[in-house]
Amino acid sequence: MSPLPPNASPATTTVSLRPFNTYPERTQEQAFRRKAYIDAWLSQEAPVFTVNFLEPLIAKVATNIGDSSPPSAATFYRWVSKYRSSGKDMTSLLPAYDKRGPHSRRLDEVTQAITQKVINEYYLTKQRLSIRAVQSRLRTAINRANADRSTENYLKIPSYDTLRRIIKEIDKYDADLARYGREYVNKKYRHSGFAELVTYLLERVEADHTPLNIFIRDDESLQVLGKPHITWMIDVMSRMIIGFYISFSPPNIRSVFECLKHAITPKDYIKEHYPDIEHDWPCYGIPHTLVVDNAFEFHAQDLTRATQELSITYQFCAPRRPWQKPFVERSFRTLAEQFASELPGHSFASYLERYGYDPEKECTVTFSELIHALHIWIIDIYAHTVHRGLNSTPYAVWKQYQDISQLRPMDATRLRLTLSQENTRVLGHSGIEIHGLRYNAPELLLLRKQYGDRLKVRVRYNTENLGLIYVLHPVTLEPIMVPCLQARYASDLSLFQHKKIQAHLRKEGGATSDPDALAQAREHMYATVGVLVRATKLKQRKKVARLKGLNSANLLGDLDTALGSTQPWSGEEWVAPINTERTPALIKVIKRADQLTKGGKK
C-alpha cells in the first residue's frame, strides 16, 4: 500500500446534521474506539500508511484500550480517510449499523398485495378495527387464495408482528384521515404559528357564543330557570372584554346585535347601576375587524349589511377551526374557571364530573345577581389581573393605547338603526304590516301623496321591541319613526312573545289581528308564565325566561332609551332593579375584587 501524506485531502465525505450525542450509546462507543486508534496514529512523528508501521501501532492501542477485535491496516486507512474528508467530524466514525441486514420485505409480491388490500378494506375505515381483528381477516383472505394453489405454492400467512410493522409504516396523517375523518385530522394536526400582529385597539376583535355553566334562578319566583347563553367580544390588542350579552334564547342574530351594541356604546351606566364597582369600563368604539366562526347567525344578511354600514371588516374562520380565533376561545375557559366555577350552581363542563352534586339544588344566584357579579368580575378582577401574554393588565394596555388608537364612536340613533333587522314592505292606506301588526304615522301619508300609493319601502325594527319601526325615506333614506297602532299591546313586546301569543290565539280560534284579543292574550301569557315557572321540567322553566324577555340588555335598561331616543308610545320607562342583598357567592366575588383593588393577595 502506498503511503498517504497525513495532510492529504481526499474527496469530501457527506456529514450528517444529526447531533452526535443523539445516537445510541453503543454506536457512540464504537466511534470513540475508532478515534483512539486515529489519535495514536496522528501522535506519531512521521505517520505513514504502511502495513509494517500500522500493525505494531494497532496492536499497542488494542492492548491499552482492551480491544479484542482490532482493525486491519486497510480498515484503519478507511477510518482515517473518512475522518479527514469530513473535516474531522466525529459522526464520520459512527458504524453504519442501520445499513446491515435485508432492506426489503421477505413477503412475496402476492402476499404483499393481499395484505395491502386487507389493510385498505378493514383497517383504513371508519369502523376502526384493531390490528388483531385485521390479522383475522388477513388469515381468511390468505386461506382463500391458497385454496386454488398447490401445497408447495402455499402463501405464508404474515404474523401479527409483521402486519403490525406494515401498518405502522403508514403515514399517521393518512391513517387518521381514513379512520377518523377530515375534521379529526384538521384538529389533531393543526399548526399554530404566530398570532396576527395588531398595533392599535379594536384593530381585531373576536366574537363567539358559549353556554354559561351555571344554573340561574328567577328574581321574582326564585325558581331555577336553567343555564343561559353568553355572547361576548374581546379586543386582541389589550385582551379587554369590550361587550357581552346574556339571554336564555339560543344564539341568534339578535344576540350578536345586542353584544355589538354593548361593545360600541360607552359604559356610562356602571356608576349608576352598580355604584359598588371600584373601576371604570373604558371600552367603546367600532371594531376595525370582527372575527367570527361559521355559525348560522353570523352569516345573516342583516349582520352583513350592518357591518358594511359600520365599516367593519367581517372575517370568518374556516369551518370547525376554533383555534383561528384563539383569544375569545381562551377567554371562555377563563370565564368558566375563574367566574362560573366559583358561584353556587356551577354545572361543571361534564355531567360525569358532578359526582352527586346537584347544581339545580345548590344554585342561589338570580339573573340580576349574575349580571351584577359578571360586571364585577370583568371590571374589577379580570381587567386588573396581570395577563401572561401581555406582561401587564388588560386595563393598563387599553389605557396606554387609548389616546393613539383613534377609537370610533357612533351616533346613538344611527347605531340603533344599523343594528336592526331590515325588510321590504308595501306602504298602503292602512300603513305597514309586519308580523301581523300595523304601523302608521302622518309622515307616511305624505310619502304616499308624493310617491304614490302601494309604495315599496325599506323597514327596520328591533325584534326585542315591536312598539315602533323605522321606515327609510325612498329617496333620502332618512329614518322615519313609526309607532305601532296597537301601542298598548306591542310596547316592549318581543317577536318571540308575539309569536307565542299568535299561536295561542290560533289554537283558541281567535283572530290574530284583533287588538282586544291580542291584549287579552298578552295578559294570558303573563298568567301562563306564573304557571310555567313552577313546572317540574327545566325545559318549561327555561321557556319562562324567554317569555319574560329575560336578558342582560333589558336588565340594564331599555336599549333604545339608553341610546337617547324618545318613546312616547312605550309607556312608563322601566328601571333595572339593583339587588342590594347579595348572595354569599356574590360577596365572595366582590371581596376578590376588593383584594385586587387594594393590592392584596390574589
C-alpha positions as CSV (number, residue, x, y, z in Angstrom):
1,M,0.0,0.0,0.0
2,S,1.4,3.4,-1.0
3,P,1.9,5.9,1.8
4,L,-0.6,8.8,2.0
5,P,0.7,12.1,3.5
6,P,-1.1,13.0,6.8
7,N,-2.4,16.3,5.4
8,A,-3.8,14.9,2.2
9,S,-7.4,15.9,1.4
10,P,-9.4,13.1,-0.3
11,A,-12.9,13.7,-1.7
12,T,-15.2,15.3,0.8
13,T,-17.5,13.0,2.8
14,T,-21.1,14.0,3.4
15,V,-21.6,14.8,7.1
16,S,-24.8,14.1,8.9
17,L,-26.5,17.1,10.5
18,R,-27.8,14.8,13.4
19,P,-26.1,15.7,16.7
20,F,-23.5,13.1,17.8
21,N,-25.0,12.6,21.3
22,T,-28.4,11.6,19.9
23,Y,-27.0,8.3,18.5
24,P,-27.3,5.1,20.6
25,E,-24.7,4.7,23.3
26,R,-23.3,1.5,21.8
27,T,-22.8,3.3,18.5
28,Q,-21.1,6.3,20.2
29,E,-18.7,3.9,21.9
30,Q,-17.6,2.4,18.6
31,A,-16.9,5.9,17.3
32,F,-14.7,6.7,20.4
33,R,-12.9,3.3,19.9
34,R,-12.0,4.2,16.3
35,K,-11.0,7.7,17.4
36,A,-8.5,6.2,19.9
37,Y,-6.6,4.4,17.0
38,I,-6.6,7.6,14.9
39,D,-5.3,9.8,17.7
40,A,-2.5,7.3,18.4
41,W,-1.5,7.4,14.7
42,L,-1.6,11.2,14.5
43,S,0.6,11.5,17.6
44,Q,3.5,9.8,15.8
45,E,6.3,11.9,14.4
46,A,6.0,10.7,10.8
47,P,2.8,8.6,10.5
48,V,2.5,6.6,7.2
49,F,0.0,4.1,5.9
50,T,2.3,1.1,5.6
51,V,1.5,-2.3,7.0
52,N,4.8,-2.5,8.8
53,F,4.1,0.8,10.5
54,L,0.4,0.3,11.3
55,E,0.3,-3.3,12.6
56,P,2.5,-2.7,15.7
57,L,0.7,0.6,16.4
58,I,-2.7,-1.0,16.2
59,A,-1.7,-3.9,18.4
60,K,-0.3,-1.5,21.1
61,V,-3.5,0.6,21.1
62,A,-5.7,-2.5,21.2
63,T,-3.8,-3.6,24.3
64,N,-4.2,-0.2,26.0
65,I,-8.0,0.1,25.4
66,G,-8.7,-3.6,25.8
67,D,-10.0,-4.1,22.3
68,S,-10.3,-7.8,21.5
69,S,-11.1,-7.2,17.8
70,P,-8.6,-4.6,16.5
71,P,-9.0,-3.3,12.9
72,S,-6.8,-4.3,10.0
73,A,-4.5,-1.8,8.3
74,A,-6.9,-1.4,5.4
75,T,-9.8,-0.8,7.7
76,F,-7.8,1.7,9.7
77,Y,-7.0,3.5,6.4
78,R,-10.7,3.8,5.5
79,W,-11.4,5.3,9.0
80,V,-8.7,7.9,8.6
81,S,-9.9,8.8,5.1
82,K,-13.5,9.3,6.2
83,Y,-12.4,11.3,9.3
84,R,-10.2,13.7,7.3
85,S,-12.7,14.2,4.4
86,S,-15.5,15.1,6.9
87,G,-13.4,17.8,8.4
88,K,-12.7,15.7,11.5
89,D,-16.3,15.2,12.3
90,M,-17.0,12.5,14.9
91,T,-20.1,11.4,13.2
92,S,-18.0,10.1,10.3
93,L,-16.6,7.4,12.6
94,L,-20.0,6.0,13.6
95,P,-20.6,2.5,12.4
96,A,-23.5,2.1,9.8
97,Y,-25.5,-0.5,11.8
98,D,-28.7,0.7,10.1
99,K,-27.5,-0.4,6.7
100,R,-27.0,-4.0,7.8
101,G,-29.5,-6.8,7.0
102,P,-32.2,-7.0,4.4
103,H,-33.8,-3.8,3.2
104,S,-36.9,-5.3,1.6
105,R,-39.8,-7.4,2.9
106,R,-39.5,-11.1,2.8
107,L,-43.1,-11.5,1.8
108,D,-43.7,-12.4,-1.8
109,E,-45.5,-10.0,-4.1
110,V,-48.8,-11.8,-4.0
111,T,-48.9,-11.9,-0.2
112,Q,-48.0,-8.2,-0.1
113,A,-50.8,-7.4,-2.5
114,I,-53.3,-9.3,-0.4
115,T,-52.1,-7.8,2.8
116,Q,-52.3,-4.3,1.4
117,K,-55.9,-4.9,0.2
118,V,-57.0,-6.2,3.6
119,I,-55.5,-3.2,5.3
120,N,-57.3,-0.8,3.0
121,E,-60.6,-2.6,3.3
122,Y,-60.6,-3.3,7.1
123,Y,-58.0,-1.1,8.9
124,L,-58.3,2.2,7.0
125,T,-62.0,2.6,7.6
126,K,-64.3,4.5,10.0
127,Q,-65.0,1.1,11.7
128,R,-61.5,1.3,13.1
129,L,-60.8,-2.4,13.6
130,S,-57.9,-3.4,15.8
131,I,-54.7,-4.9,14.3
132,R,-55.7,-8.2,15.8
133,A,-59.1,-8.1,14.0
134,V,-57.4,-7.2,10.8
135,Q,-55.0,-10.1,11.1
136,S,-58.0,-12.4,11.4
137,R,-59.4,-11.0,8.1
138,L,-55.9,-11.4,6.5
139,R,-55.8,-15.0,7.6
140,T,-59.1,-15.7,5.9
141,A,-58.0,-13.9,2.7
142,I,-54.7,-15.9,2.5
143,N,-56.5,-19.2,3.1
144,R,-59.0,-18.3,0.4
145,A,-56.1,-17.6,-2.0
146,N,-54.4,-20.9,-1.0
147,A,-57.5,-22.9,-1.9
148,D,-56.5,-22.6,-5.6
149,R,-52.8,-23.3,-5.1
150,S,-50.8,-26.5,-4.8
151,T,-49.3,-27.3,-1.4
152,E,-45.8,-26.3,-2.4
153,N,-47.0,-22.9,-3.6
154,Y,-49.0,-22.1,-0.5
155,L,-48.8,-18.4,0.6
156,K,-47.4,-17.9,4.1
157,I,-49.7,-16.0,6.5
158,P,-47.9,-12.9,7.9
159,S,-47.5,-12.9,11.6
160,Y,-49.1,-10.4,13.9
161,D,-45.8,-8.6,14.4
162,T,-45.2,-8.4,10.6
163,L,-48.7,-7.0,10.0
164,R,-48.2,-4.5,12.8
165,R,-44.9,-3.3,11.3
166,I,-46.6,-2.8,7.9
167,I,-49.4,-0.8,9.4
168,K,-47.0,1.3,11.5
169,E,-45.2,2.3,8.2
170,I,-48.4,4.0,7.0
171,D,-48.2,7.8,7.5
172,K,-50.1,8.7,10.6
173,Y,-51.9,11.5,8.9
174,D,-53.2,9.2,6.2
175,A,-54.2,6.5,8.7
176,D,-56.1,9.0,10.9
177,L,-57.8,10.6,7.9
178,A,-59.1,7.2,6.7
179,R,-60.1,6.1,10.2
180,Y,-61.4,9.3,11.8
181,G,-62.2,11.7,9.0
182,R,-61.1,15.2,7.8
183,E,-62.4,17.1,10.8
184,Y,-60.4,15.0,13.2
185,V,-57.1,15.3,11.4
186,N,-57.5,19.0,10.8
187,K,-57.8,19.4,14.6
188,K,-55.1,16.9,15.5
189,Y,-52.5,18.1,13.0
190,R,-53.3,21.8,13.2
191,H,-50.3,24.1,13.1
192,S,-50.1,27.0,15.5
193,G,-48.0,29.9,14.3
194,F,-47.6,33.5,15.4
195,A,-50.9,35.4,16.0
196,E,-51.6,38.2,13.6
197,L,-49.8,41.4,14.7
198,V,-52.1,44.1,15.9
199,T,-50.9,47.7,16.5
200,Y,-53.9,49.5,17.9
201,L,-57.1,48.9,20.0
202,L,-60.1,47.3,18.2
203,E,-57.9,46.5,15.2
204,R,-59.0,42.9,15.7
205,V,-62.0,41.8,17.8
206,E,-63.1,38.2,18.2
207,A,-66.7,37.2,19.0
208,D,-68.4,34.0,19.9
209,H,-71.2,32.4,22.0
210,T,-71.0,29.8,24.7
211,P,-73.4,28.2,27.3
212,L,-72.6,29.6,30.8
213,N,-72.1,26.6,33.0
214,I,-74.2,27.8,35.9
215,F,-77.9,27.4,36.8
216,I,-79.8,30.7,37.4
217,R,-82.9,31.4,39.5
218,D,-85.7,33.8,38.6
219,D,-85.6,37.1,40.5
220,E,-89.3,37.0,41.5
221,S,-90.2,33.4,42.0
222,L,-86.7,32.1,42.8
223,Q,-87.4,29.0,40.7
224,V,-84.4,27.6,38.7
225,L,-84.6,28.7,35.0
226,G,-81.6,26.9,33.6
227,K,-78.3,27.8,32.1
228,P,-78.2,31.0,29.9
229,H,-76.0,31.6,26.8
230,I,-73.4,34.4,26.7
231,T,-72.1,36.2,23.7
232,W,-69.1,38.4,24.1
233,M,-66.3,40.2,22.3
234,I,-62.7,40.5,23.2
235,D,-60.1,43.0,21.9
236,V,-57.0,41.2,20.8
237,M,-54.6,44.1,21.4
238,S,-55.5,44.6,25.1
239,R,-57.4,41.4,25.9
240,M,-60.2,43.6,27.3
241,I,-63.7,42.3,27.2
242,I,-65.5,45.1,25.3
243,G,-69.1,43.9,25.5
244,F,-71.4,40.9,26.3
245,Y,-75.0,39.8,26.0
246,I,-76.7,37.1,28.1
247,S,-80.1,35.5,27.5
248,F,-81.9,32.2,27.7
249,S,-82.5,32.2,23.9
250,P,-80.3,30.1,21.6
251,P,-77.6,32.2,20.0
252,N,-79.1,34.2,17.1
253,I,-78.6,37.5,15.2
254,R,-80.2,39.5,18.0
255,S,-77.5,38.1,20.3
256,V,-74.8,39.4,18.0
257,F,-76.5,42.8,17.5
258,E,-77.0,43.4,21.3
259,C,-73.4,42.3,22.1
260,L,-72.1,44.6,19.3
261,K,-74.2,47.4,20.6
262,H,-72.9,46.9,24.1
263,A,-69.3,46.8,22.8
264,I,-69.6,50.0,20.8
265,T,-71.6,52.1,23.4
266,P,-69.7,53.8,26.2
267,K,-70.3,52.1,29.6
268,D,-71.6,55.2,31.4
269,Y,-74.3,53.2,33.2
270,I,-71.8,51.5,35.5
271,K,-71.7,54.0,38.3
272,E,-75.5,54.4,38.2
273,H,-76.4,50.7,38.2
274,Y,-73.5,49.3,40.2
275,P,-72.0,52.0,42.4
276,D,-70.1,49.4,44.4
277,I,-67.8,48.7,41.4
278,E,-64.4,50.4,42.0
279,H,-63.1,50.9,38.5
280,D,-64.4,52.2,35.2
281,W,-65.0,50.2,32.0
282,P,-63.3,52.4,29.3
283,C,-64.1,50.2,26.3
284,Y,-66.1,51.6,23.5
285,G,-65.9,52.1,19.7
286,I,-66.4,50.4,16.4
287,P,-64.1,47.4,15.8
288,H,-62.0,47.5,12.6
289,T,-62.0,43.7,12.1
290,L,-64.6,41.3,13.6
291,V,-63.5,37.7,13.6
292,V,-66.3,35.1,13.9
293,D,-66.9,31.4,13.2
294,N,-69.3,29.9,10.7
295,A,-72.5,29.8,12.9
296,F,-75.7,30.4,11.0
297,E,-76.4,33.7,12.7
298,F,-73.0,35.2,11.6
299,H,-74.0,34.6,8.0
300,A,-77.3,36.5,8.4
301,Q,-77.9,39.1,5.6
302,D,-78.8,41.8,8.2
303,L,-75.5,41.3,10.0
304,T,-73.5,41.5,6.8
305,R,-75.3,44.7,5.9
306,A,-74.8,46.2,9.4
307,T,-71.0,45.5,9.4
308,Q,-70.8,47.2,6.0
309,E,-72.6,50.3,7.3
310,L,-70.2,50.3,10.3
311,S,-67.2,49.9,8.1
312,I,-66.2,46.7,9.9
313,T,-64.1,44.1,8.1
314,Y,-66.0,40.9,8.6
315,Q,-63.7,37.8,8.8
316,F,-64.8,34.2,9.0
317,C,-62.7,31.4,10.4
318,A,-62.5,28.2,8.4
319,P,-65.2,25.7,9.3
320,R,-64.5,23.9,12.6
321,R,-61.3,25.8,13.2
322,P,-61.8,27.4,16.7
323,W,-58.0,27.9,17.0
324,Q,-58.3,30.6,14.3
325,K,-59.9,32.9,17.0
326,P,-57.9,31.7,20.0
327,F,-58.3,34.7,22.2
328,V,-62.1,34.5,22.6
329,E,-61.9,30.7,23.0
330,R,-59.3,31.0,25.7
331,S,-61.3,33.8,27.4
332,F,-64.3,31.4,27.7
333,R,-62.1,29.0,29.5
334,T,-61.0,31.8,31.9
335,L,-64.7,32.7,32.4
336,A,-65.6,29.1,33.3
337,E,-62.6,28.5,35.6
338,Q,-62.4,31.9,37.4
339,F,-66.0,33.1,37.4
340,A,-68.7,30.4,36.8
341,S,-66.9,27.7,38.9
342,E,-66.9,29.9,42.0
343,L,-70.6,30.5,42.0
344,P,-73.1,28.1,43.6
345,G,-75.0,26.2,40.9
346,H,-71.9,25.6,38.7
347,S,-72.8,22.7,36.5
348,F,-69.3,21.6,35.5
349,A,-68.2,21.0,31.9
350,S,-69.3,17.4,32.0
351,Y,-72.2,15.7,33.7
352,L,-69.9,12.9,35.0
353,E,-67.8,15.5,37.0
354,R,-70.7,16.3,39.3
355,Y,-70.5,13.1,41.4
356,G,-73.6,13.6,43.4
357,Y,-73.5,17.4,43.3
358,D,-76.9,18.7,42.1
359,P,-76.4,22.2,40.7
360,E,-80.2,22.8,40.5
361,K,-80.5,22.4,44.3
362,E,-77.3,24.3,45.1
363,C,-77.8,27.3,42.9
364,T,-78.7,30.6,44.7
365,V,-77.8,33.2,42.1
366,T,-80.6,35.1,40.4
367,F,-80.3,36.6,36.9
368,S,-79.8,40.2,38.1
369,E,-77.2,39.0,40.6
370,L,-75.4,37.1,37.7
371,I,-75.2,40.3,35.6
372,H,-74.0,42.2,38.6
373,A,-71.4,39.6,39.5
374,L,-70.2,39.4,35.9
375,H,-69.7,43.2,35.8
376,I,-67.6,43.0,39.0
377,W,-65.5,40.2,37.6
378,I,-64.9,41.8,34.2
379,I,-64.2,45.3,35.5
380,D,-62.5,44.9,38.9
381,I,-60.9,41.4,38.6
382,Y,-60.2,40.3,35.0
383,A,-59.3,43.7,33.7
384,H,-56.8,44.3,36.6
385,T,-55.2,40.9,36.7
386,V,-51.8,40.6,35.0
387,H,-52.2,38.8,31.7
388,R,-49.3,36.4,30.9
389,G,-49.3,37.2,27.2
390,L,-49.2,41.0,27.9
391,N,-46.9,41.1,31.0
392,S,-49.4,43.7,32.1
393,T,-53.1,44.1,32.9
394,P,-55.7,44.4,30.1
395,Y,-56.9,47.7,31.7
396,A,-53.3,49.1,31.6
397,V,-52.8,48.2,28.0
398,W,-56.1,49.7,27.0
399,K,-55.4,53.0,28.8
400,Q,-51.9,53.1,27.3
401,Y,-53.1,52.8,23.7
402,Q,-56.5,54.6,24.1
403,D,-55.3,58.0,23.0
404,I,-53.4,56.9,20.0
405,S,-55.8,54.3,18.7
406,Q,-58.4,56.8,17.4
407,L,-61.5,54.9,18.7
408,R,-64.5,55.4,16.5
409,P,-67.6,56.4,18.4
410,M,-71.1,56.1,16.9
411,D,-74.1,58.3,16.9
412,A,-76.8,56.7,19.1
413,T,-79.6,57.0,16.6
414,R,-77.5,55.7,13.7
415,L,-76.3,52.8,15.8
416,R,-79.8,51.9,16.8
417,L,-80.9,51.9,13.1
418,T,-77.9,50.0,11.9
419,L,-78.2,47.1,14.4
420,S,-81.8,46.4,13.4
421,Q,-83.3,43.9,11.1
422,E,-84.5,45.1,7.7
423,N,-87.4,44.1,5.5
424,T,-89.2,45.5,2.4
425,R,-92.9,46.2,2.9
426,V,-95.6,47.8,0.8
427,L,-97.0,51.1,2.2
428,G,-100.7,51.4,1.8
429,H,-103.6,53.4,3.2
430,S,-103.6,51.3,6.3
431,G,-99.9,51.8,6.8
432,I,-97.3,49.0,7.1
433,E,-97.9,45.5,8.4
434,I,-95.1,43.4,10.0
435,H,-95.7,40.1,11.7
436,G,-99.5,40.8,11.8
437,L,-99.0,44.3,13.5
438,R,-99.9,47.6,11.8
439,Y,-97.8,50.7,11.9
440,N,-98.8,54.2,10.7
441,A,-97.9,57.9,11.1
442,P,-98.8,61.2,9.4
443,E,-95.3,61.2,7.7
444,L,-96.3,58.0,5.8
445,L,-99.3,59.8,4.3
446,L,-97.0,62.5,2.9
447,L,-94.9,59.8,1.3
448,R,-97.9,58.2,-0.4
449,K,-99.1,61.6,-1.7
450,Q,-95.6,62.4,-3.1
451,Y,-94.6,58.9,-4.5
452,G,-97.9,57.2,-4.9
453,D,-99.9,54.5,-3.2
454,R,-98.7,51.0,-2.7
455,L,-95.2,52.2,-2.3
456,K,-92.4,49.7,-1.5
457,V,-90.3,50.9,1.4
458,R,-87.4,49.6,3.5
459,V,-88.3,49.0,7.1
460,R,-86.0,48.4,10.1
461,Y,-87.1,47.2,13.5
462,N,-85.8,45.7,16.7
463,T,-87.2,42.2,17.4
464,E,-87.0,42.9,21.2
465,N,-89.4,45.9,20.9
466,L,-92.2,45.8,18.4
467,G,-93.6,49.0,19.7
468,L,-92.0,51.0,16.8
469,I,-90.3,50.6,13.5
470,Y,-88.2,52.9,11.3
471,V,-89.2,53.5,7.6
472,L,-86.4,54.7,5.4
473,H,-87.3,57.5,3.0
474,P,-87.4,56.1,-0.5
475,V,-85.1,58.9,-1.8
476,T,-83.1,60.4,1.1
477,L,-83.1,57.2,3.2
478,E,-83.6,59.3,6.3
479,P,-85.4,57.2,9.0
480,I,-89.0,58.0,9.9
481,M,-90.1,56.7,13.3
482,V,-93.5,55.0,13.1
483,P,-95.3,53.7,16.2
484,C,-97.5,50.6,16.3
485,L,-101.2,51.3,16.1
486,Q,-101.8,48.6,18.8
487,A,-99.5,50.5,21.2
488,R,-100.8,49.0,24.4
489,Y,-100.1,45.5,23.1
490,A,-96.9,46.0,21.2
491,S,-95.0,48.3,23.6
492,D,-91.8,46.4,24.8
493,L,-93.1,43.2,23.2
494,S,-90.5,40.9,21.7
495,L,-91.0,39.0,18.4
496,F,-90.8,35.7,20.3
497,Q,-93.5,36.8,22.7
498,H,-95.7,38.0,19.9
499,K,-95.4,34.7,18.0
500,K,-96.3,32.7,21.1
501,I,-99.4,34.9,21.6
502,Q,-100.5,34.5,18.0
503,A,-100.0,30.7,18.3
504,H,-102.3,30.8,21.4
505,L,-104.9,32.8,19.5
506,R,-104.9,30.4,16.5
507,K,-105.2,27.5,18.9
508,E,-108.2,29.1,20.5
509,G,-109.7,30.0,17.1
510,G,-109.4,33.8,17.7
511,A,-108.3,36.5,15.3
512,T,-104.6,37.2,15.4
513,S,-105.0,40.8,14.4
514,D,-107.9,41.8,16.8
515,P,-106.4,44.4,19.2
516,D,-108.6,43.4,22.1
517,A,-107.9,39.7,21.5
518,L,-104.2,40.4,21.4
519,A,-104.2,42.4,24.6
520,Q,-106.2,39.7,26.3
521,A,-103.8,37.1,25.0
522,R,-100.8,39.0,26.3
523,E,-102.4,39.0,29.8
524,H,-102.9,35.3,29.4
525,M,-99.2,34.9,28.5
526,Y,-98.1,36.6,31.8
527,A,-100.5,34.3,33.7
528,T,-99.0,31.3,31.9
529,V,-95.5,32.5,33.0
530,G,-96.6,32.1,36.6
531,V,-97.7,28.5,36.0
532,L,-94.7,27.5,33.9
533,V,-92.2,28.9,36.4
534,R,-93.5,26.3,38.9
535,A,-93.2,23.5,36.3
536,T,-91.1,20.5,37.3
537,K,-89.4,20.2,33.9
538,L,-86.4,22.6,33.5
539,K,-87.2,23.0,29.8
540,Q,-90.5,24.6,30.7
541,R,-88.9,26.9,33.2
542,K,-86.3,28.0,30.7
543,K,-89.2,28.8,28.4
544,V,-90.4,31.2,31.1
545,A,-87.2,33.3,30.8
546,R,-87.7,33.8,27.1
547,L,-91.4,34.7,27.6
548,K,-90.4,37.3,30.2
549,G,-87.7,38.7,27.8
550,L,-85.0,38.0,30.4
551,N,-81.7,39.1,29.0
552,S,-78.8,41.4,30.0
553,A,-79.9,44.2,27.7
554,N,-83.3,44.5,29.2
555,L,-81.9,44.2,32.7
556,L,-79.5,47.1,32.2
557,G,-82.3,49.3,30.9
558,D,-84.2,49.6,27.6
559,L,-81.6,49.9,24.9
560,D,-83.5,52.4,22.8
561,T,-83.8,54.6,25.9
562,A,-80.2,54.1,26.8
563,L,-79.2,55.3,23.3
564,G,-81.1,58.5,23.8
565,S,-84.3,58.1,21.8
566,T,-87.7,59.2,23.0
567,Q,-90.6,56.7,23.0
568,P,-93.9,58.4,23.8
569,W,-95.8,55.2,22.8
570,S,-93.8,52.9,25.1
571,G,-95.4,53.9,28.3
572,E,-93.5,54.2,31.6
573,E,-89.8,53.7,31.4
574,W,-88.6,50.5,33.1
575,V,-85.7,50.9,35.5
576,A,-83.4,47.9,36.1
577,P,-83.5,46.7,39.7
578,I,-80.4,46.9,41.9
579,N,-80.3,43.9,44.3
580,T,-78.5,45.1,47.4
581,E,-79.0,41.8,49.2
582,R,-76.2,39.8,47.7
583,T,-75.8,36.0,47.8
584,P,-72.7,34.7,49.6
585,A,-71.2,33.8,46.2
586,L,-71.6,37.4,45.0
587,I,-70.0,38.7,48.2
588,K,-67.1,36.3,47.6
589,V,-66.6,37.8,44.1
590,I,-66.7,41.3,45.4
591,K,-64.2,40.5,48.1
592,R,-61.8,39.2,45.5
593,A,-62.2,42.4,43.6
594,D,-61.5,44.4,46.7
595,Q,-58.3,42.5,47.3
596,L,-57.1,43.3,43.8
597,T,-58.1,46.9,44.1
598,K,-56.2,47.3,47.4
599,G,-53.2,45.3,46.1
600,G,-53.9,42.3,48.2
601,K,-53.1,38.7,47.5
602,K,-54.9,37.2,44.5
